[in-house]
């Protein structure tokens, strides 16, 4: 089982492979699907915009039925799904309406995530970055003598 704890090495290929690309409007002819397809996401940082575009592309985006409360001004003015700030507040503060970070903070966080992912790929499986077991036992033997 691929989700079994400690089972990191797969011995076979993926069993079920997609032969066609997913189309979010293949069998769905509702008007909301067409509206979501043409939706322009504004007031979000690059990372949040990518997340929302993915949600729209794979039919995971759920629009609000009623306006939600802004966390800054506490008025019911948030009309965009997944946003926490209303349009007035995120424009006035100069932050992302979804995560609340400035453009510089979100770019810095994205760079840190990329660096962490690159570091994780550079470490081979089964080897830790720390010291090995043999080095630890040698140190314990030296302390006992």
N, C-alpha and C positions, 0 to 999 in steps of 0.2 A: 504494500500500500504506500502510495507516495506521500501521504500525510502522516505516516507513522513516525513517532518521535525518534530522531537519530538517523532516519533513513534519508540520507542526502544524495545518494548515488542511484540514479535510475538505470536499469539494465535494458529497458526497452524504449521504443519511441512512443510518441503520443498516440493513443488508441483512436480517438475520433478527431479528424482534422476537417476544418471547414473548407468546402470546395468553392463556395461563393462568398463574396463580401456581404456584410450585413447591410440591409437597406431599411431605414426606419419608416419609410412610407410605402412598403411593398403591398401590404394588405390593409393598411390604415388610411382611410379616405376622410377622416374627420377634419374639420377646419382648423382645429387647434394644432394639428401636426404641420399644416402648411404655415401657420403663424410662427411656430417654433423654428421651422426650417429657415425662415427669413429673419429671425430675431438677431439684432445687433447688440452685443454685450458691451456696455460702456460703464466706466467707473470702477473697473476691476484691474488689478495688476496682471502681469503676463501669466503668472502661475494660475491664478484664480480664473482667468479668462480661458486658459487651456482646459481646466477642470470642467467649467460650465459648457464649453464646446463639446467635450467628450460626452457629457451627460445628455446633451441634445442629440448628438450623433447616434448614440446607442439607446435612445428612448428611456433614459433614466431621469430626465428633467421633469420635475413636477411643479407647474406654476402655482402661485398663491391664488386662493379663491377670494381672499380679503386682504387688505393692507395690514402689515404687521407693525409692531412697535419698534421705533428706532432706539438703539441703546444710548444714543447721545442726547437727543432732545425729548425722548420718551413720548413722542406723538406717533399716531398710527399713520405713517406716511411711506413706509417701505413697501414698494409695489413689485420690486424685482425679487424673484425667488433666490434663496440662499444668501441674500444680502442682509447685513445687520444694521447698516446705516442708510438713512434716507438720502436722496440725491442732493438736497441742500447741504446736509452735514458733511458728506464725503467730498463735495466740491469745496466747501469752506475750509475744511481741515487739510485737504490735499492728500487724502489717504484712500486706500482701496475700500470699496463699499462692502466687500465680503469679508476679508481678513482683518481690515483695520490697520494695515501696515502702509508705510510710505513706499514709494517706488524704489528708493535706495535700500530700505530694509528688506524688501522682498527680493531684490536683485542679490543682495548679500546672502540671504538665506538660501536662495537657489544655487549660488556659487558654493556654499558650504555643503549642500546636499550633493552636488555634483562631485565635490572633492571626497566626500565620505563614500560615495558609490564607487569612485575610482580606487580608493584605498581598499575597499572590501573586495574588489575584483583582483587586486594585486596579491592578496594573501591566498596561497594555495590551500585547498581543502585539507583538513586534518592537521594543519599546523597553526599554532597560535603565535601572536606577535610577541608574547612574553617569553620567559625562560622555559627551558625544557625540563622534564621530570628528572633527567640524569643530573643536571646542574643543581637542582634543589636538593637531591639526596647527597651530593658531594658536599654542599654547604652544611647540611645537618651533621654529616660525619665529622667535618672539621670542627664544629661547635662542641661535639661530644668529647673530642680528644684533648 
